[in-house]
Amino acid sequence: QVIVMTKHIDPRFGENSYQLTNISRSEPSRELFEVPSGYTVRDIASAPMAPQGSGIHGGVLNGKATSLPPPDYPAIARQAKATGTVAVQITIDEGGNVIGAEAVSGHPLLRAAAVKAARDAKFAPTKLSGRPVRVNGVVTYTFAAQ
């Protein structure tokens, strides 16, 4: 179910024809589906651990927090009626402590408050193959006018 020919006639640009040619309906080469020589499959448990500083990415981490204090609504943001969601990219160490936080989206008047709240958060340690690892992820905060 492929278009093999189309013709378009336009008074400004003339006639354009497209045609699919050199169609081969035979079976593809068997070599395309063979495992390359020298390729080996290893069990994840035997794979070496990632370097200590690299960590893994944990996606949205709000649900993994053991303590997620709400952010303070800045007075200037309240006066400006700034609302919305702020996403904060965080790095969590092997003990579940936030060691890095940076706002990556959201209203500029709300970002600093979200980063401060994220730095005060605490998370359950993440383990990979039984060993605690660093995790990078996102925490979101929603600010609503009251």
DSSP file with accessible surface (Angstrom, degrees, kcal/mol):
  #  RESIDUE AA STRUCTURE BP1 BP2  ACC     N-H-->O    O-->H-N    N-H-->O    O-->H-N    TCO  KAPPA ALPHA  PHI   PSI    X-CA   Y-CA   Z-CA
    1    1 A Q              0   0  248      0, 0.0     2,-0.4     0, 0.0     0, 0.0   0.000 360.0 360.0 360.0  64.9    0.0    0.0    0.0
    2    2 A V        -     0   0  108     18,-0.0     2,-0.5     0, 0.0    18,-0.0  -0.950 360.0-113.9-123.3 140.3    2.5    2.5   -1.3
    3    3 A I        -     0   0  135     -2,-0.4     3,-0.1     1,-0.2    17,-0.0  -0.636  32.4-178.9 -72.8 122.1    1.8    5.3   -3.8
    4    4 A V        +     0   0   78     -2,-0.5    16,-3.0     1,-0.3     2,-0.3   0.656  64.8  17.7-100.2 -17.8    3.9    4.3   -6.8
    5    5 A M  E     +A   19   0A  96     14,-0.2     2,-0.3     2,-0.0    -1,-0.3  -0.972  58.5 174.4-154.6 139.3    3.1    7.3   -9.0
    6    6 A T  E     -A   18   0A  70     12,-2.5    12,-2.7    -2,-0.3     2,-0.4  -0.993   9.6-163.6-141.7 146.1    1.6   10.8   -8.5
    7    7 A K  E     -A   17   0A 117     -2,-0.3     2,-0.4    10,-0.2    10,-0.2  -0.999   4.6-172.6-132.8 130.4    1.2   13.7  -10.9
    8    8 A H  E     -A   16   0A 105      8,-3.1     8,-3.4    -2,-0.4     2,-0.5  -0.990   4.8-164.0-127.3 126.1    0.5   17.3   -9.9
    9    9 A I  E     +A   15   0A 117     -2,-0.4     6,-0.2     6,-0.2     3,-0.0  -0.941  12.3 173.1-113.7 123.2   -0.3   20.0  -12.4
   10   10 A D  E  >  -A   14   0A  22      4,-2.6     4,-2.7    -2,-0.5     3,-0.2  -0.997  30.8-142.1-128.6 128.9    0.0   23.6  -11.3
   11   11 A P  T  4 S+     0   0  133      0, 0.0    -1,-0.1     0, 0.0     4,-0.1   0.794 102.8  47.6 -64.3 -23.1   -0.4   26.5  -13.7
   12   12 A R  T  4 S+     0   0  190      2,-0.1    -3,-0.0     1,-0.1     0, 0.0   0.851 127.8  21.2 -83.0 -35.8    2.4   28.5  -11.9
   13   13 A F  T  4 S-     0   0  147      1,-0.3     2,-0.1    -3,-0.2    -1,-0.1   0.415  99.8-132.9-115.5  -3.9    5.0   25.7  -11.8
   14   14 A G  E  <  -A   10   0A  34     -4,-2.7    -4,-2.6     2,-0.0     2,-0.4  -0.462  52.1 -20.5  88.1-154.3    3.9   23.3  -14.4
   15   15 A E  E     -A    9   0A 109     -6,-0.2     2,-0.5    -2,-0.1    -6,-0.2  -0.798  52.2-169.0-102.3 130.5    3.6   19.5  -14.1
   16   16 A N  E     -A    8   0A  65     -8,-3.4    -8,-3.1    -2,-0.4     2,-0.4  -0.981   6.4-174.7-117.8 127.4    5.4   17.5  -11.4
   17   17 A S  E     -A    7   0A  60     -2,-0.5     2,-0.4   -10,-0.2   -10,-0.2  -0.970   5.4-171.2-122.9 135.9    5.5   13.7  -11.6
   18   18 A Y  E     -A    6   0A 149    -12,-2.7   -12,-2.5    -2,-0.4     2,-0.4  -0.992   7.5-179.7-124.8 134.3    6.9   11.4   -9.0
   19   19 A Q  E     -A    5   0A 137     -2,-0.4     2,-0.5   -14,-0.2   -14,-0.2  -0.997  24.9-135.0-139.1 131.6    7.3    7.7   -9.6
   20   20 A L        +     0   0   86    -16,-3.0     2,-0.3    -2,-0.4     3,-0.2  -0.744  37.5 175.5 -83.2 124.2    8.6    4.9   -7.4
   21   21 A T        +     0   0   86     -2,-0.5    -2,-0.0     1,-0.2     0, 0.0  -0.778  46.0  39.5-126.8 172.1   11.0    2.8   -9.4
   22   22 A N  S    S+     0   0  159     -2,-0.3     2,-0.5     1,-0.2    -1,-0.2   0.908  70.1 178.0  56.4  46.0   13.4   -0.2   -8.9
   23   23 A I        -     0   0  100     -3,-0.2     2,-0.5     2,-0.0    -1,-0.2  -0.681  13.2-162.6 -81.9 127.8   10.9   -1.9   -6.5
   24   24 A S        -     0   0   88     -2,-0.5    -1,-0.0     1,-0.1     0, 0.0  -0.954  13.6-178.2-113.5 120.4   12.2   -5.3   -5.3
   25   25 A R        +     0   0  238     -2,-0.5    -1,-0.1     2,-0.0     2,-0.1   0.275  49.7 111.0 -98.8  10.4    9.5   -7.6   -3.8
   26   26 A S  S    S-     0   0   83      1,-0.1    -2,-0.1     0, 0.0     0, 0.0  -0.316  82.6 -79.9 -80.4 167.3   12.0  -10.4   -3.0
   27   27 A E        -     0   0  170      1,-0.1    -1,-0.1    -2,-0.1     3,-0.1  -0.391  52.5-109.9 -63.4 140.5   13.0  -11.4    0.5
   28   28 A P        -     0   0   70      0, 0.0    -1,-0.1     0, 0.0    -3,-0.0  -0.294  48.6 -76.6 -67.9 161.7   15.7   -9.0    2.1
   29   29 A S    >   -     0   0   57      1,-0.1     3,-1.3     2,-0.1     4,-0.3  -0.270  34.3-132.7 -60.3 138.5   19.2  -10.4    2.6
   30   30 A R  G >  S+     0   0  190      1,-0.3     3,-1.9     2,-0.2     4,-0.3   0.831 102.1  69.2 -62.6 -31.8   19.5  -12.7    5.6
   31   31 A E  G >  S+     0   0  129      1,-0.3     3,-0.9     2,-0.2    -1,-0.3   0.768  85.9  68.6 -61.4 -24.8   22.6  -10.8    6.7
   32   32 A L  G <  S+     0   0  130     -3,-1.3    -1,-0.3     1,-0.2    -2,-0.2   0.756 105.2  41.1 -65.5 -21.7   20.4   -7.8    7.7
   33   33 A F  G <  S+     0   0  153     -3,-1.9     2,-0.3    -4,-0.3    -1,-0.2   0.340  92.8 102.6-111.4   7.3   18.9   -9.9   10.5
   34   34 A E  S <  S-     0   0  102     -3,-0.9     3,-0.1    -4,-0.3    -3,-0.0  -0.634  79.7-105.2 -92.4 149.0   21.9  -11.6   11.9
   35   35 A V        -     0   0  107     -2,-0.3     3,-0.1     1,-0.1    -2,-0.1  -0.530  46.3-107.1 -69.0 131.2   23.7  -10.6   15.1
   36   36 A P    >   -     0   0   90      0, 0.0     3,-1.7     0, 0.0    -1,-0.1  -0.264  38.7 -97.2 -60.7 148.9   27.0   -8.8   14.1
   37   37 A S  T 3  S+     0   0  128      1,-0.2     3,-0.1    -3,-0.1    -3,-0.0  -0.363 110.5  27.0 -66.3 142.1   30.2  -10.8   14.8
   38   38 A G  T 3  S+     0   0   80      1,-0.3     2,-0.3    -3,-0.1    -1,-0.2   0.359  88.3 131.7  87.1  -5.5   31.8   -9.8   18.0
   39   39 A Y    <   -     0   0  150     -3,-1.7     2,-0.3    -4,-0.0    -1,-0.3  -0.640  34.6-173.8 -81.9 132.5   28.5   -8.8   19.6
   40   40 A T        -     0   0  103     -2,-0.3     2,-0.5    -3,-0.1    -3,-0.0  -0.956  20.0-136.2-127.6 149.3   27.9  -10.2   23.1
   41   41 A V        -     0   0  128     -2,-0.3     2,-0.4     0, 0.0    -2,-0.0  -0.893  23.6-167.9-103.4 128.8   24.9  -10.1   25.4
   42   42 A R        -     0   0  163     -2,-0.5     2,-0.2     2,-0.0     5,-0.1  -0.922  25.1-113.5-117.9 148.5   25.7   -9.4   29.1
   43   43 A D    >>  -     0   0  108     -2,-0.4     3,-1.2     1,-0.1     4,-0.6  -0.511  26.1-126.4 -72.7 139.6   23.4   -9.7   32.1
   44   44 A I  G >4 S+     0   0  129      1,-0.3     3,-0.9    -2,-0.2    -1,-0.1   0.847 108.8  61.4 -58.6 -31.9   22.6   -6.3   33.7
   45   45 A A  G 34 S+     0   0   74      1,-0.2    -1,-0.3    -3,-0.0    -2,-0.0   0.821 105.7  46.4 -67.0 -26.9   23.8   -7.6   37.1
   46   46 A S  G <4 S+     0   0   80     -3,-1.2    -1,-0.2     2,-0.1    -2,-0.2   0.529  89.2 107.9 -93.0  -4.5   27.3   -8.2   35.6
   47   47 A A  S << S-     0   0   33     -3,-0.9    -3,-0.0    -4,-0.6     2,-0.0  -0.446  80.2-103.4 -71.7 145.0   27.5   -4.8   33.9
   48   48 A P        -     0   0  101      0, 0.0    -1,-0.1     0, 0.0     2,-0.1  -0.338  39.6-104.6 -67.3 149.5   29.9   -2.3   35.5
   49   49 A M        -     0   0   57      1,-0.1     3,-0.1    -3,-0.1    80,-0.0  -0.396  38.8-100.6 -70.9 151.7   28.3    0.4   37.6
   50   50 A A        -     0   0   51      1,-0.1    -1,-0.1    -2,-0.1     6,-0.1  -0.342  53.3 -81.9 -66.2 153.4   28.1    3.9   36.1
   51   51 A P    >>  -     0   0  101      0, 0.0     3,-1.4     0, 0.0     4,-0.9  -0.226  44.6-109.4 -56.8 150.3   30.7    6.4   37.4
   52   52 A Q  T 34 S+     0   0  124      1,-0.3    82,-0.3     2,-0.2    -2,-0.1   0.824 114.1  47.1 -54.9 -36.7   29.9    7.9   40.7
   53   53 A G  T 34 S+     0   0   55      1,-0.2    -1,-0.3     2,-0.1    -3,-0.0   0.647  99.7  67.4 -84.2 -12.5   29.2   11.4   39.3
   54   54 A S  T <4 S+     0   0   57     -3,-1.4    -1,-0.2     1,-0.0    -2,-0.2   0.929  71.9 175.5 -81.1 -44.0   27.0   10.4   36.4
   55   55 A G     <  -     0   0   19     -4,-0.9     2,-0.3    80,-0.1    80,-0.2  -0.032  31.8 -84.6  69.2-176.3   23.9    9.1   38.1
   56   56 A I  E     -b  135   0B  59     78,-1.9    80,-3.4    -6,-0.1     2,-0.5  -0.850  35.0-108.0-124.9 164.3   20.7    8.0   36.4
   57   57 A H  E     -b  136   0B 125     -2,-0.3    80,-0.2    78,-0.2    78,-0.0  -0.821  27.4-177.1 -98.6 127.6   17.6    9.9   35.3
   58   58 A G  E     -     0   0B  27     78,-3.8    79,-0.2    -2,-0.5    -1,-0.1   0.322  25.0-142.9-107.0   6.6   14.5    9.4   37.3
   59   59 A G  E    S+     0   0B  28     77,-0.5    79,-2.8     2,-0.1     2,-0.5  -0.380  70.7   3.5  69.7-144.7   11.9   11.5   35.4
   60   60 A V  E     -b  138   0B  98     77,-0.2     3,-0.2     1,-0.1    79,-0.2  -0.660  67.4-173.1 -79.4 124.4    9.4   13.4   37.6
   61   61 A L    >   +     0   0    2     77,-3.4     3,-1.8    -2,-0.5     4,-0.4   0.370  50.6 107.3-105.0   4.0   10.4   12.7   41.2
   62   62 A N  G >  S+     0   0   46     76,-0.5     3,-1.3     1,-0.3    -1,-0.2   0.888  82.1  51.6 -51.8 -42.6    7.5   14.3   43.2
   63   63 A G  G 3  S+     0   0   82      1,-0.2    -1,-0.3    -3,-0.2    -2,-0.1   0.640 103.9  58.0 -72.9 -12.2    6.1   10.9   44.1
   64   64 A K  G <  S+     0   0  115     -3,-1.8    60,-1.6    -4,-0.0    -1,-0.2   0.428  80.8 113.6 -96.6   0.7    9.5    9.7   45.4
   65   65 A A  E <   -E  123   0C  26     -3,-1.3    58,-0.3    -4,-0.4     3,-0.2  -0.509  45.9-169.7 -77.3 136.7    9.8   12.5   48.0
   66   66 A T  E    S+     0   0C  98     56,-2.3     2,-0.3     1,-0.4    57,-0.2   0.659  89.6  19.3 -91.1 -22.4    9.8   11.6   51.7
   67   67 A S  E     +E  122   0C  57     55,-2.0    55,-2.7     2,-0.1    -1,-0.4  -0.915  66.3 169.7-147.6 116.8    9.5   15.3   52.5
   68   68 A L        -     0   0   59     -2,-0.3    53,-0.1    53,-0.2    50,-0.1  -0.763  19.9-158.2-130.3  83.3    8.4   17.9   49.9
   69   69 A P        -     0   0   37      0, 0.0    51,-0.1     0, 0.0    52,-0.1  -0.351  24.0-112.0 -64.1 142.7    7.8   21.2   51.5
   70   70 A P        -     0   0  108      0, 0.0     2,-0.1     0, 0.0    71,-0.0  -0.427  35.5-109.3 -71.8 148.8    5.6   23.6   49.6
   71   71 A P        -     0   0   31      0, 0.0     2,-0.3     0, 0.0    43,-0.1  -0.432  28.6-109.2 -76.2 152.3    7.2   26.7   48.2
   72   72 A D        -     0   0  119     41,-0.3    45,-0.1    -2,-0.1    44,-0.1  -0.640  29.7-124.9 -74.7 138.0    6.6   30.2   49.6
   73   73 A Y        -     0   0   30     -2,-0.3     5,-0.1    40,-0.1    37,-0.1  -0.771  30.7-125.1 -85.4 109.9    4.5   32.3   47.2
   74   74 A P     >  -     0   0   34      0, 0.0     4,-2.3     0, 0.0     5,-0.2  -0.266   9.1-130.9 -60.0 139.5    6.6   35.4   46.7
   75   75 A A  H  > S+     0   0   70      1,-0.2     4,-2.7     2,-0.2     5,-0.2   0.900 107.8  51.6 -58.4 -41.7    4.8   38.7   47.5
   76   76 A I  H  > S+     0   0  104      1,-0.2     4,-1.9     2,-0.2    -1,-0.2   0.885 110.1  49.4 -65.6 -35.1    5.9   40.3   44.2
   77   77 A A  H  4>S+     0   0    0     32,-0.2     5,-2.9     2,-0.2     4,-0.3   0.889 110.5  50.6 -69.3 -37.4    4.6   37.3   42.3
   78   78 A R  H ><5S+     0   0  105     -4,-2.3     3,-1.2     3,-0.2    -2,-0.2   0.928 110.5  49.3 -64.7 -43.3    1.3   37.4   44.2
   79   79 A Q  H 3<5S+     0   0  158     -4,-2.7    -1,-0.2     1,-0.3    -2,-0.2   0.879 112.8  46.9 -63.8 -36.7    0.9   41.1   43.4
   80   80 A A  T 3<5S-     0   0   61     -4,-1.9    -1,-0.3    -5,-0.2    -2,-0.2   0.464 111.0-125.6 -81.7  -2.8    1.6   40.4   39.7
   81   81 A K  T < 5 +     0   0  163     -3,-1.2     2,-0.4    -4,-0.3    -3,-0.2   0.859  45.0 175.1  57.7  38.1   -0.9   37.5   39.9
   82   82 A A      < +     0   0    4     -5,-2.9     2,-0.3    -6,-0.1    -1,-0.2  -0.621   4.7 162.0 -76.1 128.1    1.8   35.2   38.6
   83   83 A T        +     0   0   72     -2,-0.4     2,-0.2    -3,-0.1    61,-0.2  -0.862  13.6  81.7-136.9 172.9    0.6   31.6   38.5
   84   84 A G  E    S-C  143   0B  29     59,-2.8    59,-3.2    -2,-0.3     2,-0.4  -0.719  71.1 -48.3 125.8-173.2    1.5   28.3   36.9
   85   85 A T  E     -C  142   0B  74     57,-0.2     2,-0.5    -2,-0.2    57,-0.2  -0.823  38.3-159.4-103.8 137.6    3.8   25.4   37.2
   86   86 A V  E     -C  141   0B   0     55,-3.0    55,-2.3    -2,-0.4     2,-0.5  -0.971   7.4-152.5-115.4 128.5    7.5   25.6   37.7
   87   87 A A  E     -CD 140 105B  13     18,-1.2    17,-3.0    -2,-0.5    18,-1.2  -0.877   9.7-164.7-100.8 129.7    9.7   22.6   36.8
   88   88 A V  E     -CD 139 103B   0     51,-3.0    51,-2.4    -2,-0.5     2,-0.5  -0.972  12.8-143.4-118.7 121.1   13.0   22.3   38.8
   89   89 A Q  E     -CD 138 102B  59     13,-3.1    13,-2.1    -2,-0.5     2,-0.3  -0.723  31.4-177.1 -80.2 123.8   15.8   20.0   37.6
   90   90 A I  E     -CD 137 101B   0     47,-3.0    47,-2.2    -2,-0.5     2,-0.4  -0.886  26.2-146.9-125.4 157.7   17.4   18.4   40.7
   91   91 A T  E     -CD 136 100B  36      9,-2.1     8,-3.0    -2,-0.3     9,-1.2  -0.993  16.5-161.0-120.5 128.8   20.2   16.0   41.5
   92   92 A I  E     -CD 135  98B   6     43,-3.1    43,-2.2    -2,-0.4     6,-0.2  -0.937  12.0-137.4-112.2 130.9   19.8   13.7   44.5
   93   93 A D    >   -     0   0   33      4,-2.9     3,-1.9    -2,-0.5    33,-0.3  -0.132  37.7 -86.8 -78.6-179.3   22.8   12.1   46.1
   94   94 A E  T 3  S+     0   0   41      1,-0.3    39,-0.1    38,-0.2    -1,-0.1   0.720 127.5  54.2 -62.8 -20.8   23.0    8.5   47.3
   95   95 A G  T 3  S-     0   0   36      2,-0.1    -1,-0.3    30,-0.1    28,-0.1   0.452 121.2-102.7 -92.8  -2.3   21.5    9.4   50.7
   96   96 A G  S <  S+     0   0    0     -3,-1.9    27,-2.6     1,-0.3     2,-0.3   0.577  76.9 136.5  92.7  10.9   18.4   11.1   49.2
   97   97 A N  B     -F  122   0C  68     25,-0.2    -4,-2.9     1,-0.0     2,-0.5  -0.723  59.4-117.3 -94.1 142.2   19.6   14.7   49.7
   98   98 A V  E     +D   92   0B  21     23,-0.7    -6,-0.2    -2,-0.3     3,-0.1  -0.637  36.9 169.2 -77.2 121.8   19.1   17.3   47.0
   99   99 A I  E     +     0   0B  77     -8,-3.0     2,-0.3    -2,-0.5    -7,-0.2   0.464  65.2  26.2-113.2  -4.5   22.6   18.5   46.0
  100  100 A G  E     +D   91   0B  22     -9,-1.2    -9,-2.1    18,-0.1     2,-0.3  -0.961  60.0 174.9-157.8 139.2   21.7   20.5   42.9
  101  101 A A  E     +D   90   0B  14     -2,-0.3     2,-0.3   -11,-0.2   -11,-0.2  -0.983   3.2 167.8-149.5 135.4   18.6   22.4   41.8
  102  102 A E  E     -D   89   0B 131    -13,-2.1   -13,-3.1    -2,-0.3     2,-0.3  -0.957  34.0-123.5-149.5 128.1   17.8   24.6   38.8
  103  103 A A  E     +D   88   0B  13     -2,-0.3   -15,-0.3   -15,-0.3     3,-0.1  -0.538  27.2 177.7 -70.4 131.6   14.5   25.9   37.5
  104  104 A V  E     +     0   0B  72    -17,-3.0     2,-0.3     1,-0.3   -16,-0.2   0.546  63.1   7.6-113.8 -13.4   14.0   24.9   33.9
  105  105 A S  E    S+D   87   0B  54    -18,-1.2   -18,-1.2     2,-0.1    -1,-0.3  -0.982  82.6  73.3-160.1 161.6   10.6   26.3   33.2
  106  106 A G  S    S-     0   0   26     -2,-0.3   -20,-0.2   -20,-0.2     5,-0.1  -0.492  82.5 -31.7 119.9 170.9    7.9   28.4   34.7
  107  107 A H    >>  -     0   0   72     -2,-0.2     3,-1.7   -22,-0.2     4,-1.1  -0.372  53.7-130.2 -62.0 133.5    7.2   32.1   35.5
  108  108 A P  H 3> S+     0   0  104      0, 0.0     4,-0.5     0, 0.0     3,-0.3   0.825 106.3  56.5 -57.1 -32.2   10.4   34.0   36.3
  109  109 A L  H 34 S+     0   0   63      1,-0.2   -32,-0.2     2,-0.1     4,-0.2   0.671 111.9  43.2 -74.4 -13.7    8.9   35.5   39.5
  110  110 A L  H <> S+     0   0    0     -3,-1.7     4,-1.8     2,-0.1    -1,-0.2   0.594  91.3  83.8-104.4 -15.1    8.1   32.0   40.8
  111  111 A R  H  X S+     0   0   87     -4,-1.1     4,-2.5    -3,-0.3     5,-0.2   0.898  87.2  51.1 -61.4 -46.6   11.4   30.1   39.9
  112  112 A A  H  X S+     0   0   78     -4,-0.5     4,-2.4     1,-0.2    -1,-0.2   0.910 110.5  49.8 -61.2 -40.7   13.5   31.2   42.9
  113  113 A A  H  > S+     0   0   14     -4,-0.2     4,-2.2     2,-0.2   -41,-0.3   0.899 111.3  49.6 -65.6 -37.9   10.8   30.1   45.4
  114  114 A A  H  X S+     0   0    0     -4,-1.8     4,-2.4     2,-0.2    -2,-0.2   0.917 110.6  49.6 -67.5 -40.7   10.5   26.7   43.6
  115  115 A V  H  X S+     0   0   25     -4,-2.5     4,-2.3     2,-0.2    -2,-0.2   0.928 110.3  50.8 -64.2 -42.7   14.3   26.1   43.7
  116  116 A K  H  X S+     0   0  119     -4,-2.4     4,-1.1     1,-0.2    -1,-0.2   0.931 111.7  47.3 -61.2 -44.5   14.4   27.0   47.4
  117  117 A A  H  < S+     0   0    5     -4,-2.2     4,-0.4     1,-0.2     3,-0.4   0.911 110.8  52.4 -63.6 -39.3   11.6   24.5   48.2
  118  118 A A  H >< S+     0   0    0     -4,-2.4     3,-1.2     1,-0.2    -1,-0.2   0.898 105.2  54.7 -64.7 -38.7   13.3   21.8   46.0
  119  119 A R  H 3< S+     0   0  127     -4,-2.3   -21,-0.3     1,-0.3    -1,-0.2   0.796 107.7  51.1 -65.2 -26.7   16.6   22.2   47.9
  120  120 A D  T 3< S+     0   0   93     -4,-1.1    -1,-0.3    -3,-0.4    -2,-0.2   0.498  90.8 105.7 -87.0  -5.8   14.8   21.6   51.2
  121  121 A A    <   -     0   0    6     -3,-1.2   -23,-0.7    -4,-0.4     2,-0.4  -0.313  56.2-151.9 -74.4 159.6   13.1   18.4   49.9
  122  122 A K  E     -EF  67  97C  75    -55,-2.7   -56,-2.3   -25,-0.1   -55,-2.0  -0.989  10.5-165.8-133.2 141.7   14.2   14.9   51.0
  123  123 A F  E     -E   65   0C   4    -27,-2.6   -58,-0.2    -2,-0.4     3,-0.1  -0.908  29.4-102.8-128.7 154.2   13.9   11.7   48.9
  124  124 A A        -     0   0   49    -60,-1.6   -28,-0.2    -2,-0.3   -29,-0.1  -0.548  54.9 -98.8 -69.4 136.5   14.2    8.0   49.6
  125  125 A P        -     0   0   68      0, 0.0     2,-0.4     0, 0.0   -31,-0.1  -0.298  34.7-131.9 -59.0 140.3   17.6    6.8   48.3
  126  126 A T  E     -G  133   0D  39      7,-0.5     7,-2.5   -33,-0.3     2,-0.4  -0.824  21.7-158.0 -95.3 133.5   17.5    5.2   44.9
  127  127 A K  E     -G  132   0D 141     -2,-0.4     2,-0.5     5,-0.3     3,-0.0  -0.920  12.2-168.4-117.0 141.2   19.2    1.8   44.5
  128  128 A L  E >  S-G  131   0D  69      3,-2.9     3,-1.8    -2,-0.4    -2,-0.0  -0.995  84.2 -12.5-125.9 119.3   20.5    0.2   41.4
  129  129 A S  T 3  S-     0   0   80     -2,-0.5    -1,-0.1     1,-0.3   -80,-0.0   0.877 131.6 -54.9  55.1  37.2   21.6   -3.5   41.8
  130  130 A G  T 3  S+     0   0   60      1,-0.2    -1,-0.3    -3,-0.0    -3,-0.0   0.423 118.4 107.6  82.2  -1.9   21.3   -3.0   45.6
  131  131 A R  E <  S-G  128   0D 136     -3,-1.8    -3,-2.9     0, 0.0    -1,-0.2  -0.909  73.9-114.5-112.7 134.7   23.7    0.0   45.6
  132  132 A P  E     -G  127   0D  61      0, 0.0     2,-0.3     0, 0.0    -5,-0.3  -0.406  39.9-176.2 -65.4 141.6   22.6    3.6   46.2
  133  133 A V  E     -G  126   0D  19     -7,-2.5    -7,-0.5   -40,-0.2     2,-0.2  -0.914  29.8 -98.0-134.3 161.7   23.1    5.9   43.2
  134  134 A R        -     0   0   79     -2,-0.3   -78,-1.9   -82,-0.3     2,-0.4  -0.516  38.5-156.1 -74.3 150.1   22.7    9.6   42.3
  135  135 A V  E     -bC  56  92B   4    -43,-2.2   -43,-3.1   -80,-0.2     2,-0.4  -0.991   9.8-158.9-133.1 136.0   19.5   10.5   40.5
  136  136 A N  E     +bC  57  91B  43    -80,-3.4   -78,-3.8    -2,-0.4   -77,-0.5  -0.929  36.3 125.6-107.7 138.1   18.7   13.4   38.2
  137  137 A G  E     - C   0  90B   0    -47,-2.2   -47,-3.0    -2,-0.4     2,-0.4  -0.929  50.6 -86.2-168.6-167.3   15.1   14.3   37.7
  138  138 A V  E     -bC  60  89B  28    -79,-2.8   -77,-3.4    -2,-0.3   -76,-0.5  -0.949  19.9-165.1-125.7 138.9   12.4   16.9   37.8
  139  139 A V  E     - C   0  88B   0    -51,-2.4   -51,-3.0    -2,-0.4     2,-0.4  -0.977  16.5-152.4-117.3 135.4   10.2   18.2   40.7
  140  140 A T  E     - C   0  87B  47     -2,-0.4     2,-0.4   -53,-0.2   -53,-0.2  -0.891   8.9-168.4-112.8 142.5    7.2   20.3   39.7
  141  141 A Y  E     - C   0  86B  12    -55,-2.3   -55,-3.0    -2,-0.4     2,-0.5  -0.993   9.5-150.4-126.8 134.7    5.5   23.0   41.8
  142  142 A T  E     - C   0  85B 104     -2,-0.4     2,-0.5   -57,-0.2   -57,-0.2  -0.920   7.0-163.0-109.6 126.2    2.1   24.6   41.0
  143  143 A F  E     - C   0  84B   8    -59,-3.2   -59,-2.8    -2,-0.5     2,-0.4  -0.931  10.5-177.4-107.8 125.6    1.4   28.1   42.1
  144  144 A A        -     0   0   60     -2,-0.5     2,-0.1   -61,-0.2   -62,-0.1  -0.974  30.5-110.9-125.3 139.9   -2.2   29.2   42.2
  145  145 A A              0   0   66     -2,-0.4   -62,-0.1   -64,-0.1   -67,-0.0  -0.403 360.0 360.0 -66.2 141.1   -3.6   32.7   43.0
  146  146 A Q              0   0  188     -2,-0.1    -1,-0.1   -68,-0.0     0, 0.0  -0.793 360.0 360.0-117.0 360.0   -5.5   32.7   46.3
